[in-house]
Amino acid sequence: MKTILNTSNQIKAAAFAICMTAFVYPHDAEAHGKAGQRLFPATLQVEDPAVADELILPHFHSFKENEDGETGRVTEYEAEFSKRLTERLGFSIEGAFVDQSDEAGGNSGFENWGLSAKYQALKNDEHEMLISIGFGWDIGDSGNHDVGAEDFSTLTPQVLFGKGFGDLPASLEILKPLALTGSAGVAMPLEADETKTLTYGFTIQYSL
């Protein structure tokens, strides 16, 4: 199983097949991330529950890292492309380039590439609610080991949600502009010695 996941030709063939499928199944363009009068925008902290056509151009963050007793600076540049296959089903491909200062190792290169799929399981306009099911594949051995890319793959099933409070009674009018988005999942490395990790996060939004 591990050999199949880490084979370069298998990875390229899978990515090509998914990209070609995106053009074989066209769909009508419409606003995404909307339930009733509520729009759930994408955020940098938590993935939104909507299925969308998006291109997130490289954004970066920089931080200090301690490596073997020496502190250096690490800068990461990330990008993501998402495409709807149908109104409710979509896929994404994402990558990140890491640049380390000499004190932090002096290496640079790509982290492991990631593929993911998302299916919108529930949309309730009356209660301003979206619920989606996602599945991520961190492709082992597709990045540079010198910047921390693992030689094994990790699978992450997750649930994503958005809930607006516009359906609250008039007595709670002050809370109606608020909304929550969030996600929860389990990262499962395909390596016997590695530990499964619970991942979660949420945002609070306010609509004027």
NUBABA-884604 format. One record per atom (N, C-alpha, C): residue in three letters; atom name; x, z, y. Coordinates in steps of 0.001 Angstrom, whole numbers. Each point is the difference from the previous one (the first is absolute). Layout:
<sebas>
[seba "ALA" "CA" [X Z Y]]
...
</sebas>
This chain:
<sebas>
[seba "MET" "N" [844 0 -1217]]
[seba "MET" "CA" [-844 0 1217]]
[seba "MET" "C" [863 0 1245]]
[seba "LYS" "N" [1031 845 -8]]
[seba "LYS" "CA" [857 112 1181]]
[seba "LYS" "C" [747 -1302 248]]
[seba "THR" "N" [445 -662 -1085]]
[seba "THR" "CA" [731 -1255 150]]
[seba "THR" "C" [-862 -1070 657]]
[seba "ILE" "N" [-1277 -45 -357]]
[seba "ILE" "CA" [-907 -975 591]]
[seba "ILE" "C" [-164 241 1492]]
[seba "LEU" "N" [-194 1261 393]]
[seba "LEU" "CA" [-224 312 1406]]
[seba "LEU" "C" [1227 -276 850]]
[seba "ASN" "N" [1181 100 -597]]
[seba "ASN" "CA" [1217 -143 778]]
[seba "ASN" "C" [595 -1402 -91]]
[seba "THR" "N" [-708 -935 -614]]
[seba "THR" "CA" [498 -1368 -123]]
[seba "THR" "C" [-300 -785 1262]]
[seba "SER" "N" [1027 -563 601]]
[seba "SER" "CA" [-133 -699 1270]]
[seba "SER" "C" [-998 -1141 -75]]
[seba "ASN" "N" [63 -810 -1059]]
[seba "ASN" "CA" [-899 -1153 -109]]
[seba "ASN" "C" [-1455 425 -125]]
[seba "GLN" "N" [-260 1095 -705]]
[seba "GLN" "CA" [-1362 500 -143]]
[seba "GLN" "C" [-556 427 1353]]
[seba "ILE" "N" [832 663 795]]
[seba "ILE" "CA" [-419 472 1319]]
[seba "ILE" "C" [-335 -1182 910]]
[seba "LYS" "N" [869 -1000 13]]
[seba "LYS" "CA" [-224 -1159 855]]
[seba "LYS" "C" [-1256 -762 -433]]
[seba "ALA" "N" [-205 -129 -1307]]
[seba "ALA" "CA" [-1169 -721 -488]]
[seba "ALA" "C" [-1290 722 368]]
[seba "ALA" "N" [3 1342 -113]]
[seba "ALA" "CA" [-1194 777 338]]
[seba "ALA" "C" [-319 -113 1484]]
[seba "ALA" "N" [1015 116 838]]
[seba "ALA" "CA" [-209 -83 1445]]
[seba "ALA" "C" [-515 -1385 400]]
[seba "PHE" "N" [574 -1063 -623]]
[seba "PHE" "CA" [-435 -1361 317]]
[seba "PHE" "C" [-1449 -223 -416]]
[seba "ALA" "N" [-380 518 -1181]]
[seba "ALA" "CA" [-1368 -182 -491]]
[seba "ALA" "C" [-1009 674 916]]
[seba "ILE" "N" [332 1190 476]]
[seba "ILE" "CA" [-908 722 890]]
[seba "ILE" "C" [-145 -739 1322]]
[seba "CYS" "N" [1098 -479 539]]
[seba "CYS" "CA" [-47 -721 1277]]
[seba "CYS" "C" [-828 -1279 -125]]
[seba "MET" "N" [149 -741 -1112]]
[seba "MET" "CA" [-758 -1223 -185]]
[seba "MET" "C" [-1488 300 -152]]
[seba "THR" "N" [-334 1113 -662]]
[seba "THR" "CA" [-1400 385 -175]]
[seba "THR" "C" [-664 245 1344]]
[seba "ALA" "N" [764 505 959]]
[seba "ALA" "CA" [-554 303 1326]]
[seba "ALA" "C" [-528 -1257 679]]
[seba "PHE" "N" [612 -1153 -303]]
[seba "PHE" "CA" [-438 -1239 635]]
[seba "PHE" "C" [-1061 -720 -834]]
[seba "VAL" "N" [-82 313 -1285]]
[seba "VAL" "CA" [-987 -639 -862]]
[seba "VAL" "C" [-1390 562 259]]
[seba "TYR" "N" [-81 1283 398]]
[seba "TYR" "CA" [-1283 650 214]]
[seba "TYR" "C" [-194 312 1482]]
[seba "PRO" "N" [-413 -981 798]]
[seba "PRO" "CA" [-229 248 1418]]
[seba "PRO" "C" [-1275 810 203]]
[seba "HIS" "N" [-162 575 1197]]
[seba "HIS" "CA" [-1186 775 323]]
[seba "HIS" "C" [-261 -91 1485]]
[seba "ASP" "N" [-1204 331 409]]
[seba "ASP" "CA" [-359 -37 1408]]
[seba "ASP" "C" [689 1126 758]]
[seba "ALA" "N" [454 -295 1196]]
[seba "ALA" "CA" [642 1021 826]]
[seba "ALA" "C" [-1062 899 625]]
[seba "GLU" "N" [257 1299 -25]]
[seba "GLU" "CA" [-914 943 614]]
[seba "GLU" "C" [756 1282 311]]
[seba "ALA" "N" [-598 829 844]]
[seba "ALA" "CA" [658 1255 361]]
[seba "ALA" "C" [146 866 -1238]]
[seba "HIS" "N" [1175 584 -166]]
[seba "HIS" "CA" [217 866 -1146]]
[seba "HIS" "C" [76 1447 468]]
[seba "GLY" "N" [-131 896 -955]]
[seba "GLY" "CA" [105 1418 327]]
[seba "GLY" "C" [-1190 534 756]]
[seba "LYS" "N" [-1164 -634 -134]]
[seba "LYS" "CA" [-1174 419 755]]
[seba "LYS" "C" [-1100 450 -949]]
[seba "ALA" "N" [-605 1150 302]]
[seba "ALA" "CA" [-1143 517 -747]]
[seba "ALA" "C" [-1037 454 1022]]
[seba "GLY" "N" [-1089 -737 108]]
[seba "GLY" "CA" [-975 297 1041]]
[seba "GLY" "C" [609 -262 1365]]
[seba "GLN" "N" [-85 982 902]]
[seba "GLN" "CA" [583 -105 1336]]
[seba "GLN" "C" [1438 504 62]]
[seba "ARG" "N" [560 387 -1133]]
[seba "ARG" "CA" [1335 610 -34]]
[seba "ARG" "C" [1048 -1006 -440]]
[seba "LEU" "N" [1096 -69 748]]
[seba "LEU" "CA" [1138 -837 -360]]
[seba "LEU" "C" [1166 912 -365]]
[seba "PHE" "N" [571 -205 -1170]]
[seba "PHE" "CA" [1141 797 -457]]
[seba "PHE" "C" [1278 -824 166]]
[seba "PRO" "N" [748 227 1067]]
[seba "PRO" "CA" [1210 -787 237]]
[seba "PRO" "C" [1145 442 -903]]
[seba "ALA" "N" [931 -907 -224]]
[seba "ALA" "CA" [1192 329 -766]]
[seba "ALA" "C" [893 928 820]]
[seba "THR" "N" [704 899 -684]]
[seba "THR" "CA" [944 904 666]]
[seba "THR" "C" [1356 -93 -689]]
[seba "LEU" "N" [1036 472 670]]
[seba "LEU" "CA" [1339 -5 -579]]
[seba "LEU" "C" [203 1144 -979]]
[seba "GLN" "N" [-825 1040 89]]
[seba "GLN" "CA" [187 1186 -828]]
[seba "GLN" "C" [-730 -85 -1331]]
[seba "VAL" "N" [-1222 -520 18]]
[seba "VAL" "CA" [-834 -40 -1208]]
[seba "VAL" "C" [-596 -1390 -141]]
[seba "GLU" "N" [57 -554 -1205]]
[seba "GLU" "CA" [-598 -1312 -243]]
[seba "GLU" "C" [-1514 84 138]]
[seba "ASP" "N" [-587 -968 672]]
[seba "ASP" "CA" [-1447 25 207]]
[seba "ASP" "C" [-722 -498 -1240]]
[seba "PRO" "N" [-1298 321 -150]]
[seba "PRO" "CA" [-740 -364 -1213]]
[seba "PRO" "C" [-502 -1435 -30]]
[seba "ALA" "N" [218 -763 1060]]
[seba "ALA" "CA" [-548 -1351 80]]
[seba "ALA" "C" [891 -1016 -708]]
[seba "VAL" "N" [-623 -1063 -489]]
[seba "VAL" "CA" [717 -1153 -535]]
[seba "VAL" "C" [108 -1017 1130]]
[seba "ALA" "N" [1222 -473 293]]
[seba "ALA" "CA" [178 -790 1218]]
[seba "ALA" "C" [1086 -1045 -160]]
[seba "ASP" "N" [-28 -982 928]]
[seba "ASP" "CA" [1102 -937 178]]
[seba "ASP" "C" [856 536 1138]]
[seba "GLU" "N" [1208 434 -314]]
[seba "GLU" "CA" [849 623 1013]]
[seba "GLU" "C" [1458 -385 -195]]
[seba "LEU" "N" [714 -46 1092]]
[seba "LEU" "CA" [1448 -140 -20]]
[seba "LEU" "C" [563 1069 919]]
[seba "ILE" "N" [640 983 -605]]
[seba "ILE" "CA" [625 1073 780]]
[seba "ILE" "C" [1464 -362 175]]
[seba "LEU" "N" [356 -405 1211]]
[seba "LEU" "CA" [1371 -407 281]]
[seba "LEU" "C" [930 1210 -59]]
[seba "PRO" "N" [1277 -247 -205]]
[seba "PRO" "CA" [905 1136 -214]]
[seba "PRO" "C" [-120 1093 1066]]
[seba "HIS" "N" [-292 1209 -450]]
[seba "HIS" "CA" [89 1172 858]]
[seba "HIS" "C" [1090 884 -598]]
[seba "PHE" "N" [596 823 818]]
[seba "PHE" "CA" [1149 746 -509]]
[seba "PHE" "C" [-86 1468 396]]
[seba "HIS" "N" [690 818 -762]]
[seba "HIS" "CA" [183 1395 369]]
[seba "HIS" "C" [1430 385 -359]]
[seba "SER" "N" [544 924 760]]
[seba "SER" "CA" [1387 411 -153]]
[seba "SER" "C" [69 1514 -114]]
[seba "PHE" "N" [853 480 -887]]
[seba "PHE" "CA" [113 1443 -217]]
[seba "PHE" "C" [1415 345 -463]]
[seba "LYS" "N" [331 1271 100]]
[seba "LYS" "CA" [1301 474 -451]]
[seba "LYS" "C" [-72 429 -1458]]
[seba "GLU" "N" [1071 -247 -737]]
[seba "GLU" "CA" [42 335 -1419]]
[seba "GLU" "C" [1336 645 -320]]
[seba "ASN" "N" [-30 1041 -840]]
[seba "ASN" "CA" [1218 682 -416]]
[seba "ASN" "C" [430 -538 -1356]]
[seba "GLU" "N" [1163 -594 -59]]
[seba "GLU" "CA" [513 -593 -1228]]
[seba "GLU" "C" [1369 578 -306]]
[seba "ASP" "N" [105 785 -1092]]
[seba "ASP" "CA" [1269 610 -409]]
[seba "ASP" "C" [632 811 1125]]
[seba "GLY" "N" [-830 744 718]]
[seba "GLY" "CA" [510 879 1051]]
[seba "GLY" "C" [206 -673 1332]]
[seba "GLU" "N" [-186 -1307 80]]
[seba "GLU" "CA" [152 -718 1261]]
[seba "GLU" "C" [-1353 -542 449]]
[seba "THR" "N" [-252 135 1298]]
[seba "THR" "CA" [-1283 -433 550]]
[seba "THR" "C" [138 -1377 636]]
[seba "GLY" "N" [-885 -886 -363]]
[seba "GLY" "CA" [2 -1339 577]]
[seba "GLY" "C" [-1419 -430 324]]
[seba "ARG" "N" [-122 -1168 616]]
[seba "ARG" "CA" [-1321 -488 399]]
[seba "ARG" "C" [-429 -1155 -903]]
[seba "VAL" "N" [-1268 48 -396]]
[seba "VAL" "CA" [-586 -1032 -846]]
[seba "VAL" "C" [-1161 -642 760]]
[seba "THR" "N" [-29 -1332 34]]
[seba "THR" "CA" [-1088 -729 650]]
[seba "THR" "C" [-677 -894 -1034]]
[seba "GLU" "N" [-1328 63 -49]]
[seba "GLU" "CA" [-772 -797 -945]]
[seba "GLU" "C" [-921 -964 752]]
[seba "TYR" "N" [-9 -1267 -434]]
[seba "TYR" "CA" [-868 -1026 557]]
[seba "TYR" "C" [-992 -413 -1090]]
[seba "GLU" "N" [-1287 136 274]]
[seba "GLU" "CA" [-1021 -250 -1013]]
[seba "GLU" "C" [-962 -1108 449]]
[seba "ALA" "N" [-501 -765 -973]]
[seba "ALA" "CA" [-977 -1052 280]]
[seba "ALA" "C" [-958 -107 -1181]]
[seba "GLU" "N" [-1228 -492 272]]
[seba "GLU" "CA" [-1007 -120 -1059]]
[seba "GLU" "C" [-910 -1195 285]]
[seba "PHE" "N" [-353 -718 -1062]]
[seba "PHE" "CA" [-943 -1109 82]]
[seba "PHE" "C" [-1160 283 -944]]
[seba "SER" "N" [-1235 -68 529]]
[seba "SER" "CA" [-1205 251 -798]]
[seba "SER" "C" [-915 -1215 62]]
[seba "LYS" "N" [-651 -297 -1127]]
[seba "LYS" "CA" [-871 -1166 -93]]
[seba "LYS" "C" [-1220 336 -841]]
[seba "ARG" "N" [-1187 -356 527]]
[seba "ARG" "CA" [-1228 172 -778]]
[seba "ARG" "C" [-150 -1152 -993]]
[seba "LEU" "N" [-322 348 -1239]]
[seba "LEU" "CA" [-335 -996 -1008]]
[seba "LEU" "C" [-1500 -252 -11]]
[seba "THR" "N" [-778 1058 200]]
[seba "THR" "CA" [-1441 -75 166]]
[seba "THR" "C" [-359 967 1124]]
[seba "GLU" "N" [-1297 157 266]]
[seba "GLU" "CA" [-433 921 1049]]
[seba "GLU" "C" [395 1435 -310]]
[seba "ARG" "N" [81 351 -1282]]
[seba "ARG" "CA" [260 1382 -395]]
[seba "ARG" "C" [1366 224 -639]]
[seba "LEU" "N" [702 -1062 -361]]
[seba "LEU" "CA" [1269 130 -724]]
[seba "LEU" "C" [1139 -655 767]]
[seba "GLY" "N" [1131 703 86]]
[seba "GLY" "CA" [1159 -553 692]]
[seba "GLY" "C" [1293 503 -593]]
[seba "PHE" "N" [1113 -602 423]]
[seba "PHE" "CA" [1314 441 -460]]
[seba "PHE" "C" [943 88 1189]]
[seba "SER" "N" [1101 713 -195]]
[seba "SER" "CA" [1015 145 1043]]
[seba "SER" "C" [1381 -76 -632]]
[seba "ILE" "N" [961 -461 779]]
[seba "ILE" "CA" [1409 46 -374]]
[seba "ILE" "C" [753 623 1162]]
[seba "GLU" "N" [892 921 -290]]
[seba "GLU" "CA" [719 693 1061]]
[seba "GLU" "C" [1466 186 -365]]
[seba "GLY" "N" [818 89 1032]]
[seba "GLY" "CA" [1421 204 -205]]
[seba "GLY" "C" [595 775 1156]]
[seba "ALA" "N" [1179 556 -231]]
[seba "ALA" "CA" [683 785 1031]]
[seba "ALA" "C" [1500 -238 -91]]
[seba "PHE" "N" [629 -199 1156]]
[seba "PHE" "CA" [1448 -162 84]]
[seba "PHE" "C" [597 1279 564]]
[seba "VAL" "N" [1023 528 -660]]
[seba "VAL" "CA" [615 1271 387]]
[seba "VAL" "C" [1399 -253 525]]
[seba "ASP" "N" [300 613 1142]]
[seba "ASP" "CA" [1337 -109 604]]
[seba "ASP" "C" [540 1404 212]]
[seba "GLN" "N" [1115 319 -675]]
[seba "GLN" "CA" [606 1328 98]]
[seba "GLN" "C" [1267 -57 840]]
[seba "SER" "N" [227 1072 769]]
[seba "SER" "CA" [1262 106 738]]
[seba "SER" "C" [1107 361 -987]]
[seba "ASP" "N" [1251 -113 448]]
[seba "ASP" "CA" [1137 286 -883]]
[seba "ASP" "C" [-51 1417 -546]]
[seba "GLU" "N" [-433 956 830]]
[seba "GLU" "CA" [-43 1389 -434]]
[seba "GLU" "C" [-1045 224 -1079]]
[seba "ALA" "N" [-1044 -844 -37]]
[seba "ALA" "CA" [-1071 157 -990]]
[seba "ALA" "C" [223 -880 -1227]]
[seba "GLY" "N" [1156 -629 -99]]
[seba "GLY" "CA" [308 -853 -1146]]
[seba "GLY" "C" [451 -1382 400]]
[seba "GLY" "N" [-412 -451 1189]]
[seba "GLY" "CA" [442 -1294 501]]
[seba "GLY" "C" [-566 -1182 -758]]
[seba "ASN" "N" [-1111 189 -699]]
[seba "ASN" "CA" [-592 -1089 -785]]
[seba "ASN" "C" [-1232 -567 700]]
[seba "SER" "N" [-364 -1197 -380]]
[seba "SER" "CA" [-1228 -605 500]]
[seba "SER" "C" [-571 -914 -1077]]
[seba "GLY" "N" [-1308 -197 32]]
[seba "GLY" "CA" [-644 -848 -985]]
[seba "GLY" "C" [-1478 321 -110]]
[seba "PHE" "N" [-690 -701 -872]]
[seba "PHE" "CA" [-1431 187 -170]]
[seba "PHE" "C" [-304 1100 -1007]]
[seba "GLU" "N" [-1049 769 289]]
[seba "GLU" "CA" [-552 895 -1000]]
[seba "GLU" "C" [-784 -846 -1012]]
[seba "ASN" "N" [-475 633 -1073]]
[seba "ASN" "CA" [-814 -732 -967]]
[seba "ASN" "C" [-1233 -593 672]]
[seba "TRP" "N" [-353 -1226 -376]]
[seba "TRP" "CA" [-1192 -648 524]]
[seba "TRP" "C" [-1238 598 -649]]
[seba "GLY" "N" [-1116 -61 717]]
[seba "GLY" "CA" [-1242 560 -514]]
[seba "GLY" "C" [-1143 -992 28]]
[seba "LEU" "N" [-805 -3 -1048]]
[seba "LEU" "CA" [-1233 -768 -69]]
[seba "LEU" "C" [-1159 973 -188]]
[seba "SER" "N" [-1124 -286 609]]
[seba "SER" "CA" [-1158 879 -169]]
[seba "SER" "C" [-1288 -813 67]]
[seba "ALA" "N" [-1040 554 -601]]
[seba "ALA" "CA" [-1328 -604 33]]
[seba "ALA" "C" [-989 1054 462]]
[seba "LYS" "N" [-1077 -454 658]]
[seba "LYS" "CA" [-1009 922 511]]
[seba "LYS" "C" [-1386 -606 -215]]
[seba "TYR" "N" [-916 833 -493]]
[seba "TYR" "CA" [-1373 -442 -222]]
[seba "TYR" "C" [-954 936 739]]
[seba "GLN" "N" [-831 -563 870]]
[seba "GLN" "CA" [-971 799 744]]
[seba "GLN" "C" [-1201 275 -901]]
[seba "ALA" "N" [-90 1242 -480]]
[seba "ALA" "CA" [-1032 354 -976]]
[seba "ALA" "C" [-1321 378 642]]
[seba "LEU" "N" [37 515 1229]]
[seba "LEU" "CA" [-1231 476 635]]
[seba "LEU" "C" [45 -243 1496]]
[seba "LYS" "N" [-1112 -510 528]]
[seba "LYS" "CA" [-187 -122 1443]]
[seba "LYS" "C" [-1415 451 322]]
[seba "ASN" "N" [-128 1045 813]]
[seba "ASN" "CA" [-1303 540 363]]
[seba "ASN" "C" [-113 -15 1520]]
[seba "ASP" "N" [-783 -947 530]]
[seba "ASP" "CA" [-130 -140 1444]]
[seba "ASP" "C" [-731 1191 630]]
[seba "GLU" "N" [-1009 483 -679]]
[seba "GLU" "CA" [-796 1094 561]]
[seba "GLU" "C" [839 1247 225]]
[seba "HIS" "N" [896 294 -944]]
[seba "HIS" "CA" [820 1211 97]]
[seba "HIS" "C" [1439 -288 431]]
[seba "GLU" "N" [252 -1232 468]]
[seba "GLU" "CA" [1316 -377 534]]
[seba "GLU" "C" [1111 385 -977]]
[seba "MET" "N" [-78 -540 -1202]]
[seba "MET" "CA" [928 404 -1050]]
[seba "MET" "C" [571 -1201 -742]]
[seba "LEU" "N" [1318 46 -242]]
[seba "LEU" "CA" [691 -978 -837]]
[seba "LEU" "C" [823 756 -1040]]
[seba "ILE" "N" [-29 -475 -1243]]
[seba "ILE" "CA" [840 553 -1060]]
[seba "ILE" "C" [614 -1166 -767]]
[seba "SER" "N" [1321 33 -175]]
[seba "SER" "CA" [702 -1048 -724]]
[seba "SER" "C" [899 608 -1068]]
[seba "ILE" "N" [286 -811 -1005]]
[seba "ILE" "CA" [923 379 -1067]]
[seba "ILE" "C" [1234 -886 112]]
[seba "GLY" "N" [1167 611 -7]]
[seba "GLY" "CA" [1236 -757 142]]
[seba "GLY" "C" [937 212 -1180]]
[seba "PHE" "N" [922 -954 -174]]
[seba "PHE" "CA" [999 106 -1065]]
[seba "PHE" "C" [1294 -620 508]]
[seba "GLY" "N" [1067 794 24]]
[seba "GLY" "CA" [1281 -465 521]]
[seba "GLY" "C" [1060 -107 -1083]]
[seba "TRP" "N" [883 -963 157]]
[seba "TRP" "CA" [1117 -210 -928]]
[seba "TRP" "C" [1288 -86 808]]
[seba "ASP" "N" [818 1038 -75]]
[seba "ASP" "CA" [1337 -15 584]]
[seba "ASP" "C" [917 -629 -1042]]
[seba "ILE" "N" [519 -1192 289]]
[seba "ILE" "CA" [666 -819 -1017]]
[seba "ILE" "C" [1438 466 -206]]
[seba "GLY" "N" [230 618 -1140]]
[seba "GLY" "CA" [1321 528 -292]]
[seba "GLY" "C" [1087 -1050 -38]]
[seba "ASP" "N" [1175 360 505]]
[seba "ASP" "CA" [1189 -850 -33]]
[seba "ASP" "C" [-153 -1272 823]]
[seba "SER" "N" [-922 23 991]]
[seba "SER" "CA" [-153 -1169 876]]
[seba "SER" "C" [681 213 1349]]
[seba "GLY" "N" [612 1162 200]]
[seba "GLY" "CA" [696 312 1246]]
[seba "GLY" "C" [1452 355 -240]]
[seba "ASN" "N" [640 495 1047]]
[seba "ASN" "CA" [1417 342 -33]]
[seba "ASN" "C" [174 1462 -392]]
[seba "HIS" "N" [692 258 -1102]]
[seba "HIS" "CA" [206 1374 -451]]
[seba "HIS" "C" [811 824 998]]
[seba "ASP" "N" [826 -651 800]]
[seba "ASP" "CA" [847 724 957]]
[seba "ASP" "C" [-805 671 1097]]
[seba "VAL" "N" [-1242 -434 223]]
[seba "VAL" "CA" [-841 634 1014]]
[seba "VAL" "C" [-1127 808 -641]]
[seba "GLY" "N" [132 258 -1300]]
[seba "GLY" "CA" [-953 880 -668]]
[seba "GLY" "C" [-1074 -667 -814]]
[seba "ALA" "N" [16 -1325 -145]]
[seba "ALA" "CA" [-1009 -685 -806]]
[seba "ALA" "C" [161 386 -1465]]
[seba "GLU" "N" [-1093 387 -635]]
[seba "GLU" "CA" [38 442 -1388]]
[seba "GLU" "C" [58 -1186 -959]]
[seba "ASP" "N" [539 252 -1208]]
[seba "ASP" "CA" [43 -1068 -1001]]
[seba "ASP" "C" [-1208 26 -917]]
[seba "PHE" "N" [-1008 821 321]]
[seba "PHE" "CA" [-1235 42 -775]]
[seba "PHE" "C" [-1186 -212 934]]
[seba "SER" "N" [-1112 -451 -565]]
[seba "SER" "CA" [-1204 -256 783]]
[seba "SER" "C" [-853 1264 103]]
[seba "THR" "N" [-851 26 1027]]
[seba "THR" "CA" [-939 1100 191]]
[seba "THR" "C" [-1382 -575 261]]
[seba "LEU" "N" [-1001 489 -726]]
[seba "LEU" "CA" [-1389 -429 171]]
[seba "LEU" "C" [-776 1107 707]]
[seba "THR" "N" [-834 -385 974]]
[seba "THR" "CA" [-734 994 786]]
[seba "THR" "C" [-1469 -389 144]]
[seba "PRO" "N" [-872 561 -825]]
[seba "PRO" "CA" [-1445 -166 244]]
[seba "PRO" "C" [-427 953 1113]]
[seba "GLN" "N" [-940 -412 839]]
[seba "GLN" "CA" [-425 858 1090]]
[seba "GLN" "C" [-1430 -308 436]]
[seba "VAL" "N" [-573 948 724]]
[seba "VAL" "CA" [-1323 -145 592]]
[seba "VAL" "C" [154 82 1516]]
[seba "LEU" "N" [-671 -899 735]]
[seba "LEU" "CA" [65 -25 1455]]
[seba "LEU" "C" [-1413 100 553]]
[seba "PHE" "N" [-154 688 1118]]
[seba "PHE" "CA" [-1354 198 522]]
[seba "PHE" "C" [-16 -4 1524]]
[seba "GLY" "N" [-1154 -287 538]]
[seba "GLY" "CA" [-262 123 1432]]
[seba "GLY" "C" [-1402 545 186]]
[seba "LYS" "N" [-171 980 876]]
[seba "LYS" "CA" [-1321 600 213]]
[seba "LYS" "C" [-191 295 1482]]
[seba "GLY" "N" [-1014 -640 578]]
[seba "GLY" "CA" [-375 282 1377]]
[seba "GLY" "C" [-1102 1030 54]]
[seba "PHE" "N" [-133 689 1134]]
[seba "PHE" "CA" [-988 1065 139]]
[seba "PHE" "C" [-1182 -394 880]]
[seba "GLY" "N" [-209 -1297 145]]
[seba "GLY" "CA" [-1108 -457 821]]
[seba "GLY" "C" [-1363 304 -578]]
[seba "ASP" "N" [-50 412 -1281]]
[seba "ASP" "CA" [-1278 312 -635]]
[seba "ASP" "C" [-389 1475 140]]
[seba "LEU" "N" [794 768 743]]
[seba "LEU" "CA" [-325 1414 196]]
[seba "LEU" "C" [-1245 157 878]]
[seba "PRO" "N" [-703 1122 -117]]
[seba "PRO" "CA" [-1198 213 835]]
[seba "PRO" "C" [363 151 1469]]
[seba "ALA" "N" [-1006 -136 858]]
[seba "ALA" "CA" [211 61 1456]]
[seba "ALA" "C" [600 1329 436]]
[seba "SER" "N" [-243 1066 -763]]
[seba "SER" "CA" [541 1317 356]]
[seba "SER" "C" [1524 49 -103]]
[seba "LEU" "N" [589 -965 -710]]
[seba "LEU" "CA" [1460 -70 -148]]
[seba "LEU" "C" [548 -1251 687]]
[seba "GLU" "N" [-610 -372 1095]]
[seba "GLU" "CA" [367 -1207 748]]
[seba "GLU" "C" [1485 -43 333]]
[seba "ILE" "N" [592 1138 264]]
[seba "ILE" "CA" [1402 50 419]]
[seba "ILE" "C" [942 -488 -1098]]
[seba "LEU" "N" [-438 64 -1272]]
[seba "LEU" "CA" [851 -400 -1124]]
[seba "LEU" "C" [-180 -1464 -406]]
[seba "LYS" "N" [-1023 -652 523]]
[seba "LYS" "CA" [-301 -1357 -425]]
[seba "LYS" "C" [1120 -1017 255]]
[seba "PRO" "N" [804 129 1067]]
[seba "PRO" "CA" [1080 -981 201]]
[seba "PRO" "C" [1158 141 -993]]
[seba "LEU" "N" [38 1086 -784]]
[seba "LEU" "CA" [1112 236 -909]]
[seba "LEU" "C" [-139 -782 -1302]]
[seba "ALA" "N" [1133 -273 -625]]
[seba "ALA" "CA" [33 -656 -1308]]
[seba "ALA" "C" [1259 440 -733]]
[seba "LEU" "N" [-50 -64 -1320]]
[seba "LEU" "CA" [1150 318 -845]]
[seba "LEU" "C" [375 -1218 -837]]
[seba "THR" "N" [1293 -238 -160]]
[seba "THR" "CA" [484 -945 -1005]]
[seba "THR" "C" [1062 731 -805]]
[seba "GLY" "N" [135 -354 -1255]]
[seba "GLY" "CA" [983 679 -829]]
[seba "GLY" "C" [229 -712 -1312]]
[seba "SER" "N" [984 493 -741]]
[seba "SER" "CA" [308 -561 -1313]]
[seba "SER" "C" [624 1088 -864]]
[seba "ALA" "N" [-148 -153 -1302]]
[seba "ALA" "CA" [612 911 -968]]
[seba "ALA" "C" [329 -785 -1256]]
[seba "GLY" "N" [1166 243 -554]]
[seba "GLY" "CA" [404 -720 -1201]]
[seba "GLY" "C" [1071 747 -762]]
[seba "VAL" "N" [402 -569 -1128]]
[seba "VAL" "CA" [1052 589 -841]]
[seba "VAL" "C" [1047 -1074 -279]]
[seba "ALA" "N" [1239 255 436]]
[seba "ALA" "CA" [1111 -910 -269]]
[seba "ALA" "C" [562 314 -1380]]
[seba "MET" "N" [-35 -998 -901]]
[seba "MET" "CA" [396 209 -1392]]
[seba "MET" "C" [1201 -884 -351]]
[seba "PRO" "N" [1210 558 43]]
[seba "PRO" "CA" [1202 -779 -346]]
[seba "PRO" "C" [-11 -385 -1480]]
[seba "LEU" "N" [416 -1231 -278]]
[seba "LEU" "CA" [105 -459 -1389]]
[seba "LEU" "C" [1380 362 -547]]
[seba "GLU" "N" [294 1271 50]]
[seba "GLU" "CA" [1276 556 -449]]
[seba "GLU" "C" [-292 1396 -518]]
[seba "ALA" "N" [391 271 -1235]]
[seba "ALA" "CA" [-387 1249 -665]]
[seba "ALA" "C" [473 1247 746]]
[seba "ASP" "N" [1167 -64 628]]
[seba "ASP" "CA" [568 1187 640]]
[seba "ASP" "C" [-506 230 1419]]
[seba "GLU" "N" [-771 -930 542]]
[seba "GLU" "CA" [-476 123 1372]]
[seba "GLU" "C" [-1354 713 55]]
[seba "THR" "N" [-270 657 1124]]
[seba "THR" "CA" [-1210 801 160]]
[seba "THR" "C" [-1078 -766 765]]
[seba "LYS" "N" [-1238 146 -433]]
[seba "LYS" "CA" [-1120 -567 739]]
[seba "LYS" "C" [-182 746 1312]]
[seba "THR" "N" [-435 -723 1031]]
[seba "THR" "CA" [-119 594 1330]]
[seba "THR" "C" [-1381 -256 585]]
[seba "LEU" "N" [-620 1055 499]]
[seba "LEU" "CA" [-1280 -135 697]]
[seba "LEU" "C" [272 -425 1433]]
[seba "THR" "N" [-643 -1071 443]]
[seba "THR" "CA" [151 -473 1375]]
[seba "THR" "C" [-1356 31 685]]
[seba "TYR" "N" [-25 450 1246]]
[seba "TYR" "CA" [-1270 63 728]]
[seba "TYR" "C" [268 51 1498]]
[seba "GLY" "N" [-1037 -289 763]]
[seba "GLY" "CA" [96 60 1455]]
[seba "GLY" "C" [-1346 -336 613]]
[seba "PHE" "N" [-177 358 1263]]
[seba "PHE" "CA" [-1248 -316 685]]
[seba "PHE" "C" [225 -65 1504]]
[seba "THR" "N" [-922 -641 701]]
[seba "THR" "CA" [47 -66 1453]]
[seba "THR" "C" [-1383 379 537]]
[seba "ILE" "N" [-8 534 1203]]
[seba "ILE" "CA" [-1237 278 734]]
[seba "ILE" "C" [-50 -949 1184]]
[seba "GLN" "N" [-1106 -725 138]]
[seba "GLN" "CA" [-131 -998 1051]]
[seba "GLN" "C" [-1159 356 933]]
[seba "TYR" "N" [113 -466 1230]]
[seba "TYR" "CA" [-1054 253 999]]
[seba "TYR" "C" [-347 -1316 666]]
[seba "SER" "N" [-1276 -346 -14]]
[seba "SER" "CA" [-475 -1238 616]]
[seba "SER" "C" [-694 304 1333]]
[seba "LEU" "N" [404 -722 1031]]
[seba "LEU" "CA" [-612 197 1314]]
[seba "LEU" "C" [-1352 -681 78]]
</sebas>
